[in-house]
Structure formats: structure tokens, C-alpha cells
Amino acid sequence: MKLTENDLKLINILCENARTPSKSIAEALGIAPSTVAERIRKLEDAGVIQGYRMDVDLSKLGRHLDVLIFVQLAHHTQDAIDSLMSSLITEREVLRIDHTGGESDLVIHVSVIDTKHLRDWIFARLTNNKEVKSVRTSVLFGSLKQTRV
């Protein structure tokens, strides 16, 4: 699908606020609301827009500590990586898992209540796993998220 300049503007508006009404988008782009709805549908059908997600303040749920966990595996096989990623992604604490190259095989972003919760989670899910060779952590003090393309 060849994207137009208006498609990119539309995507950026939705990235900023996915609940922006079609009428507001149409006014910003100088096109009809029906054209906006049609372009959104085509972008969804083409897989450019893959979904709409909520942005939740996890600290309001008592999870005040965000941490990146760098995991080195004992066995560098696709099965070991897929198995560990599949088992961890369903955990409430896990926000994201990235399969990486370099010193670590996986980077796991977790959100936990406190350092005791983090320690207990790492022992239960990672250090007791025979596929895990080593674990390092880095606490996140803050972050910025890109909201445009």
C-alpha cells in the first residue's frame, strides 16, 4: 500500500490519540469524514494500523517500579527462546519482551510493586529456570514514548 501525505498525518493524529473523532481528523486534514473512515479501514486492512491500545498508569495500580531485565540463555536455540518468551509474556508483570542480539538474548520490561516483588519474581521465573544462564537488571527512572511516525 502506497501511503499518501494525508495517510501519514492521519496515522500521527491517531498515534497521539486513537480516540480522535473522524470529524476532527477530517477538519485537520481538510477532507470529508467519510474519506477519513475509508482511509482508516484501508490502513487497517493493509495491516498498517494493527490495533488500538490503552495507556495505563501502572503506578495507580500499585506497580511503582519499572525494570529492564537482561537475560542470557544457557542454550541459544530458537526453541529455548520461543519457550521462555511464550511462558513469560502471559505474566501480569511483563510489559514487553524483546529477543536481542549481543550480550543478552532477551530484554524483559516488567512493572512490579517494589524490589521484594522484583526479587521474588526473578527467582521464581528466571533464576530457577535451567535455560537461564544469567540475569541483570536496570531500574527505569523515566521514559519518553514516540507518538508519531
C-alpha positions as CSV (number, residue, x, y, z in Angstrom):
1,M,0.0,0.0,0.0
2,K,1.4,3.4,-1.0
3,L,0.9,5.9,1.8
4,T,-0.1,9.4,1.0
5,E,0.9,12.5,3.0
6,N,-2.6,12.6,4.4
7,D,-2.3,8.9,5.5
8,L,0.8,9.8,7.4
9,K,-0.9,12.8,9.0
10,L,-3.9,10.6,9.9
11,I,-1.7,8.0,11.5
12,N,0.1,10.6,13.5
13,I,-3.2,12.0,14.8
14,L,-4.3,8.5,15.8
15,C,-0.9,7.8,17.4
16,E,-1.3,10.9,19.5
17,N,-4.9,10.0,20.5
18,A,-6.5,6.9,19.0
19,R,-10.0,8.1,20.1
20,T,-9.8,11.3,18.0
21,P,-13.2,11.6,16.2
22,S,-13.3,11.2,12.4
23,K,-14.8,14.7,12.2
24,S,-11.8,16.2,14.0
25,I,-9.4,14.3,11.8
26,A,-11.3,15.4,8.7
27,E,-11.1,19.0,9.7
28,A,-7.4,18.8,10.4
29,L,-6.7,17.2,7.0
30,G,-9.2,19.2,5.0
31,I,-11.1,16.1,3.8
32,A,-14.5,14.6,4.4
33,P,-15.2,12.4,7.4
34,S,-16.3,9.6,5.1
35,T,-12.8,9.8,3.4
36,V,-11.2,9.5,6.9
37,A,-13.3,6.4,7.7
38,E,-12.4,4.9,4.4
39,R,-8.6,5.6,4.8
40,I,-8.6,4.2,8.3
41,R,-10.4,1.0,7.1
42,K,-7.8,0.6,4.2
43,L,-4.9,1.2,6.6
44,E,-6.3,-1.5,8.9
45,D,-6.9,-3.9,6.1
46,A,-3.4,-3.4,4.8
47,G,-2.0,-4.1,8.4
48,V,-0.5,-0.6,8.7
49,I,-2.8,0.0,11.7
50,Q,-2.7,-3.2,13.7
51,G,-4.8,-2.2,16.7
52,Y,-5.7,0.4,19.3
53,R,-4.3,0.2,22.8
54,M,-4.9,1.9,26.2
55,D,-2.2,3.7,28.0
56,V,-2.5,2.7,31.7
57,D,-0.7,4.4,34.6
58,L,0.5,1.3,36.4
59,S,1.6,3.3,39.5
60,K,-2.2,3.9,40.1
61,L,-2.4,0.1,40.3
62,G,0.4,-0.1,42.9
63,R,3.1,-1.0,40.5
64,H,5.7,1.7,41.1
65,L,8.9,0.1,39.8
66,D,9.7,-0.5,36.1
67,V,12.7,-2.6,35.4
68,L,14.5,-3.9,32.4
69,I,15.8,-7.5,32.9
70,F,18.6,-8.6,30.6
71,V,18.6,-12.4,30.3
72,Q,21.4,-14.6,28.9
73,L,20.3,-18.1,28.0
74,A,22.3,-21.3,28.6
75,H,21.2,-22.7,25.2
76,H,20.9,-20.4,22.2
77,T,18.2,-22.3,20.3
78,Q,15.1,-21.0,18.8
79,D,13.0,-23.5,20.8
80,A,14.6,-22.3,24.1
81,I,14.0,-18.6,23.2
82,D,10.4,-19.2,22.0
83,S,9.5,-21.4,25.0
84,L,10.8,-18.8,27.6
85,M,9.2,-15.9,25.8
86,S,5.9,-17.7,25.5
87,S,5.8,-18.7,29.2
88,L,6.8,-15.2,30.4
89,I,4.6,-13.0,28.2
90,T,1.4,-14.1,30.0
91,E,2.8,-12.9,33.4
92,R,1.0,-9.8,34.7
93,E,4.3,-8.1,35.5
94,V,5.7,-8.4,31.9
95,L,5.0,-5.4,29.7
96,R,7.3,-6.4,26.8
97,I,9.9,-9.0,25.8
98,D,12.5,-8.4,23.1
99,H,14.7,-11.0,21.6
100,T,18.0,-9.3,21.1
101,G,21.5,-9.8,19.7
102,G,24.6,-9.0,21.6
103,E,25.4,-9.7,25.3
104,S,21.8,-10.5,26.2
105,D,19.4,-12.8,24.5
106,L,16.2,-11.3,25.9
107,V,15.3,-7.9,27.4
108,I,12.2,-8.1,29.6
109,H,10.4,-5.0,30.7
110,V,8.5,-5.6,33.9
111,S,6.4,-3.5,36.2
112,V,6.4,-4.5,39.8
113,I,5.3,-3.2,43.2
114,D,8.7,-3.0,44.8
115,T,12.2,-4.5,45.0
116,K,11.0,-7.5,47.0
117,H,8.3,-8.2,44.3
118,L,11.1,-8.0,41.7
119,R,13.4,-10.3,43.5
120,D,10.8,-12.9,44.1
121,W,9.6,-12.7,40.5
122,I,13.1,-13.1,39.1
123,F,13.8,-16.1,41.4
124,A,10.5,-17.8,40.6
125,R,10.5,-17.2,36.8
126,L,14.1,-16.8,35.8
127,T,16.9,-18.0,38.0
128,N,15.2,-21.3,38.8
129,N,14.8,-21.9,35.0
130,K,17.5,-24.3,33.7
131,E,17.5,-22.4,30.3
132,V,18.6,-19.1,32.0
133,K,22.4,-18.6,32.4
134,S,22.4,-15.1,33.9
135,V,20.2,-12.2,34.8
136,R,21.0,-8.4,35.1
137,T,18.5,-5.7,35.9
138,S,18.3,-1.9,35.3
139,V,15.7,0.2,37.0
140,L,13.9,2.7,34.8
141,F,13.6,6.2,36.3
142,G,11.6,7.6,33.4
143,S,11.0,7.2,29.7
144,L,9.6,9.0,26.6
145,K,7.4,7.3,24.1
146,Q,7.4,8.2,20.4
147,T,3.8,9.0,19.3
148,R,4.4,9.8,15.7
149,V,5.7,8.1,12.6
